[in-house]
Amino acid sequence: MSEVVTKEKEVKTQKSRETNMTEGNPMSLILRFALPLFIGNVFQQFYNMADSIIVGHFVNADALGAVGSTGTIMFLLLGFGTGLTQGYAVLPSQRFGAGDTEGVKKSVANSIVLSIITSIVVTVVGVSVMKPLLHLMNTPDNIYDYAYNYIIWIAWGTVTIVFYNLFSSLLRSVGNSTAPLFFLIFSAALNIFLDLLFIAVFKMGTMGAALATDAAQGISAVFCGIYIWVKFPILRPRRKDFFINIPDTKKQLGVGLPMALQFSITASGAMVMQTAINAFGSVAISSFTAAGKLVNLLMQGYMTFGQAEATFSAQNYGKGDIGRVKAGVKSTFIVMIIYTVIAIILTNVLLRPTMYLFFTADTDMDVMIKWARPYIIYASIFYVPLGMIFIYRNVMQGCGYGLLPMLGGVVEFCARVVCALVSIKLHSYNLAVFCDPCAWICAGTFVFFAYHYLIKKIEAKHEKAEAVETA
């Protein structure tokens, strides 16, 4: 009898750590799920900003520009790995929504095997192409060595970031957004400590910043994996599950590969944009880097809405409740509009205080702000289409459809590249920093229409299936 009671307590505890998003008020569920995600995403930005701030203060402005100039390459490499792992977690989320515990375990095991392969491929490719890539992007000579020493060690640490993102995505797939937050806060704090140790004490420069990131992510990934193993039996695969399951692999790659390609396509466009900005010298690069950190910080709200929508739509799609998927999109869109008003105000108010974080007291801040302000103005005006990208793209991916979101990435890439090439031709800095808003407008419009096309197609498919069952 005591064993039965203990088992019941274990089940109740397990359920309390998960969130079933197939029942209850959509907006309330999404907001509760999104809050820890938002805090975590903001900490992730502080995590990334720590490298730049500490490098800017303890090395020099050239080193800061170098870290900023490699941001798009870092996004290209790690975005590909992250896109795959997020895609791998969609199938476990759908099976969790459908109540298929056995299927969840098998798909988790398959995710781990695929992530090992992903880490190896991304690392080998990244390390091999790094030098020609930096030259192709017209990296200024005075920051080239700083840039290479930073990004090459980030590439070698790909496995740590892939597995941290995989484990975090698996936790979110069963509706737990709180645990990844705690691991991220721990990782951010550890990264800052290691940054100060490697850069300020050991004088390791930009290489020290990269090693600090790798170590912090790796330790956090290990702890996150242990937590899943101990606290989440539903995500704990058995030894017999660890093999390449062909049907699951097709489904997971079917979602993960388009997500990864979408990240890569977006990053490639951003690299062309960075190339355009590099033409204006290291002062412009450093100023744009600092301004970009502020925009990226506020962008986390939109990313959060997308992540919450992905989990919500995946669970409800797995259950077959398409009407509830649509209700979730409407609720998220309302919240996004309110957030946008706040983000526009904060972006413009916080520019000068943000610049002081990255540069020493003897820096001519008026010159830096002159280069930074155009990007801030253009970006804040077009936050709504940026929010649309995250919401509509993630709901389509949560339903297991990767092609249309990837095509949205192609549209984003083309818009950014065309704008960048014109800016290079005309040597126009204003056009160079308008590349992001231009891409957001075009891609946001595309995913809006793509979502409405797809949701009608999904509804028709489910109605047909229900009619067959009834007959």
N, C-alpha and C positions, 0 to 999 in steps of 0.2 A: 504493500500500500504506500509506504514512504517513497519507494522508487517512482511510483506513478505521480505522486505529488511533486517530487523533485523534477520529473520530466515536464510536468505542466508548467512549473515555475520557469524552467529553461525556455520553453516555447514562448511564454509571455514576455520574458526578458528579451528574447530574440526579436519578437514583433515590435517591442518598444523602440528598438534600434532602427527598425525599418519604417518606411512611410509608404502605405498603400495609397496611391494617388488616383485610384479608380473610384473612390467614394468621397463625398464631402464637397464643400464649396471650392470651385477651382481657384478663384483669386486668393482665398485664404490659404489654401494648400501651397500655391505657387509662391506667395510672399513668405510663408514660414520656411519653405525649402530654400528660397533665394537668399534670405538674410545671411545665414552662415556662408553661403557661396560668395556673396558680395564682399563680406569682410575678408574672406580668404583670398579673393581675387585682388582686393586692395593691398593686402599683405604681400601678395605675389609681386605687385608692382613696386612696393617698398623694397622687396627682396631684390628686384632687378635694378632699382634706383640706387641701392646701397653701393653697388659696384661703381656706378658713375660718380656719385657724390664723393666717395672716399678716394677714388682715383683722381678726381678733379682737385681735391684739397691736398692730397699727400704726394701726388706725382706732379702733374701740370695740366694746363688746358689742352695741350696736344694729345695727351693720353686720354682725356675725356672725349675729345673728338674722335679718337681712334675707336674707343668702346662704342660710341654712338654710330660710327660709320659701319661697324660690323653687325649692328642690330638686325638689319634685313637678312644678312647671311645666316645669322643665328636663328631667325624666324624660319628661314627656308629649311634648314637642317632639322631643327627641333619641331617645327610645325608639321613636317612630314611624319615624323615619329609620333607626335602627339595626335595628329589626325587619325592615324591608323589605330592607336590604342583607344581613342574615344569611340571610334567605329566598332572596335571589337566588343565594347561594353554595351552596345545597343541590343544585341541578341540576348544576353543575360537579363537585361531590363524587360524586354518583351516577354520572355519566358516567366519572369517573376510576376508580371502583371497577369499572365495567364494561369498562374499557380503551378507551373511545371518545375518542381524542385529538382528533379533528376536532370532535366534539360539545362537548368541554370549551372549545375556543377560541371557538366560536360563542356558547356560553352566557356566557362571560366578557365578550365584546364587548356582548352584550345587557344584561348586568348594569351595565356602565358607562353605557350610554345611559339605562337606567331610573334609575340613581342621579343623573344630571344632572337629570332631570325631578323626581325625589323632592326634591332639594335646593331647587329653585326653589319647589315647592308648599309645603313645610314652612316655608321662610323667609317667604314672603308671608303665609301664614296666621298664623304665630307672631307676627310683628311687628304684624299688624293687631289681634289680640285681646288683646295684653299688658295694656294699662291696665284694660279692663273685667274681665279675669281676676283681677288683683290686688285690685281692689275687691270682686269677688264672694267672694274668699277671706277677707274681713275683715282684710286686712293692716293692722296698727296704724299710725297716722299717723306715729309717731316713727321707723318704719323704712321707710316707703313709698318715699321717694326713693332710699334705698340699694338697695332691692329692685329698683325699676324700672331704675336705671342698670346693675345687674348683668345682669338677665335679658334686657333688650332687646338688649344686645351679644352675649350668648350666642346669641340667636335669629338675629342677622345672620351669625353664624359657623357656621351649620348645615352648610354645604357642606364645611367642613374635617372635621367629625366624621363626616359621612356617608361621605366617601371614605376616611378613615382606617379606619373599621370595615369598609368594603367590601374594601379591600386586605388587611386582617388576616384577614377571613373567607375570602377566596380562598386565602390561604396555608394556612389551617387545613383548607380543603376537600381539599387534596392531602396532608394529614397532617403539615404543617410548623407546629409550634407554637413553635419556637425563635426564628425571625426576628421574628415580631410582638412577642416579649418584648423583644428588643434595641431595637426602635423605640419601644416603650412606655417603657422605662427612659430612653432619650434624651429622649423627649417630657416625661416627668415631671421630669427634671432641668432641662430648658429652661423648663418652666412655673414651677418654683420660682424660678429666676433672674429670669424676667420678672416674676413676682409681686413680688419684692423690689424690682426696678427701678421698676416702675410704681406700686407702693403706698408703699413706704418712702422711695424717692428722689424720684419725680415727684409723689407725693401725689395719685394719681388715684382713690383710694378703691375702691369696689366695681366701678366701670367698668374700672379697671386690672386687677382680678382677672379679669374676663371677657375682656378683650383678650389677657391673657397666655395664657388657656386656648385662645382661638381661634388665636393665633399658633403656639403649641406643637403643637397638633393639626394645623394646616395644614402646617407644615414637616415633621412626622413623616409625614404622608400622602404628600407629594411624594417623600421618600426611600424610603418603602415601595413606592410605585409604580415608582420607578426600579429598585429591587432586584428586583421581580418581572419587569420587562422584561428585565433583564440575566441573571438567574440561572434563571428558570423559563420556558423556551420553551413548555412545555405550557399555560401561562397567558397566553401572548403572542398576542393575536388579530391577524389580518391586516386590512388596510384594507377588504377586501371583506366582512369580518364585521360592520362597524359600520353596522347598520341595525336597525330594529325587526323582529325575527323573531317573527311572530305566535304560532306554536306554543310557542316557548320563553318568550315573554312570558306566555302563559296559564299555563304551568307555574310560572314564577317568581313571578308575582303570586298564583297559587293557594296557594303556600306563604308568600310574603313578606307579602301583605296580611293574612292572619289573624295572623301573628306581630306585625306592626305594630299591628294593632287590639288584640291581646292586651296589648302594652306600653301602648298608650294607655288601654285600659280599666283596667288596673292602676294607671296613673298618675292617672287620674281619681278612682279610689277613694282613692288616697293624698292627693289634693288635698282631698277632703272630710275626711279624717282631719286634715290640716294645718289646715283651717278650724276644726275642733273644738279643736285645741290652741292656735290663735291667740287663742281667746276667753279664755285664761288669762294673756295678757300677754307682754311681751317677755322677761322672765326665764325663764318656762316654755319659750318658743320657743327661746331660746339654749341652755338646759339639754338640751332634747329633741334639738336639733341636734347637740350634742356626743355625747350617748349614741347617737344614730342613726348617727353616723360610725363608732363602735366596732362596732355591730351589722352595718353594711354591710361593714366590713372583714372580719369573720369570715364573713359571708355569701358571700364570694368563693369559699370552698371548694365550696359547693353550686353556685354558678354554673359553676365549673370542671368539676365532674362532669357538669353538663348539656351544656356545650360539647363535652367529650370524647365523651360519649355520642352527641351529634348527628352528629359526624364518623364515629364507629365504626358507627353504625346506617345512615347514609347510604351508606357504601361497601359494607357487607355487604348492604343492601337492593338496591343497584344490581347486585350480583353474584347476588342471588337466594337468599342463605343466611340464611333467617329463623331457623333454630335458633341461629345464631351471634349474631344480633341479641339474642335472648333471653338467651343466655349473657353477653353484655356488660352487660345490665341487672342480672342477678344479681350480677356482679362489682362493678359500680359501687355497688349498694345496700350491700354488705358494707363497702366502703371508707367510704361515707357515714356509717354507724352509728359506726364507729371515730372518724371526724373529729368527729362530733357530741359525743361525750364530751369531747374536747379543747376544742371550741368553748365548751361550757357553762362549763367551768372558767375559761377565759381571759376570757370575757365578764364574769364577776363579779369576777375578780381585777384586771382592767385598768381598771375604771371610773374610780376616782379618778385614777390616773396620766394617763388620757386627758383628763379634765376640765382638768388643769393645762396640757395642750398648748394649749387654746383660750382660756384666760382669763389676764389679768394677775395679778400677785401680790397686788394689793389687793382682788381679788374674794372675796366670802364664799363659799368653796367648799362649806361645809356646806349652804347654801341651795340652791346649784345641784344638788348631789347628791341633795337631797331630791326635786327635780323629776325628775331623771334616773333614779333607781333603779327606780321602778315599771316603766318600759319595759324596762329591762335584765332584770329578773326575769321578766316575762311572755314576752319574746322568747326567752330562753335555754331556758325550759321546753318551748317548742314548735318547736325547730329541726328535729326529724325530719320533720314534715309539710312544712316548708319545703324540705327536701332532696328529698322525694318529688315536689314540684312541678317542680323543675328536672330531675330524672332522667326522669320519665315524659313530661313535656311535650316535652323535647328529642328523645327517641327517636321519638316520634310525628311530630315535625316532620322529623327526619332521614329518615324513611321517606316523606316527601312528603305527609303528612296534616296539614292546618292547622286544620280546623274544630273538632275535639274539644279541642285545646290552647287555641284561642280561647274556646271555651265554658268551659273551666277558668278563663280570665281573667274571664269574665262572673260566674262563681260567686264568685271572689275579690273582684271589684268589689262585688257585692251584699252580701257578708258585711261588708266594710269599711264600706260606706255605712250599712248598718243600724246597726252598732255605733256609728259616728260620730254619726248622728242621735239615737240614744238618749242618747249622752253629752252632746250639746248640750242635749237636752231636760232631762236631769237635772243638767246642769252638773257632770259627773263626770270628773275628770282621769284616774282609773284606767281608766274605760271608753274614754276617748279614746286612751290609749296601748295598750289591748288590741285596737285595731282590726287591727293587723298580725297578731298571733297568731290572732285569730278568722278572718281571711281565709286564713291558711296552713292551718288545720285543715280548713276547708270545701273549699278548692281542692285540697289534697293528697289528700283522700278522693275527690274527683271524678276527678282524673287517674289515680289508682290503678285505679279500676274502668274508666275509659275506655281505658286502655292494655291491660288484659286483654281487653276486648271487641274492641278493634281488632286485637290480635295474632292472635286466633283467626280473625278475618275475613281477615287477610292470609294466614295459613297455609292456610285453605280455598281462597283464590284461587290460591295457588301450586300446591297439590296438584291442583286442577282443570286448571291450565295444563300441568302435567307429564303428567297423564293423557292430555290431548289430543295432546301431542307424542309420547308413547309409542305411542298408537293410530295 
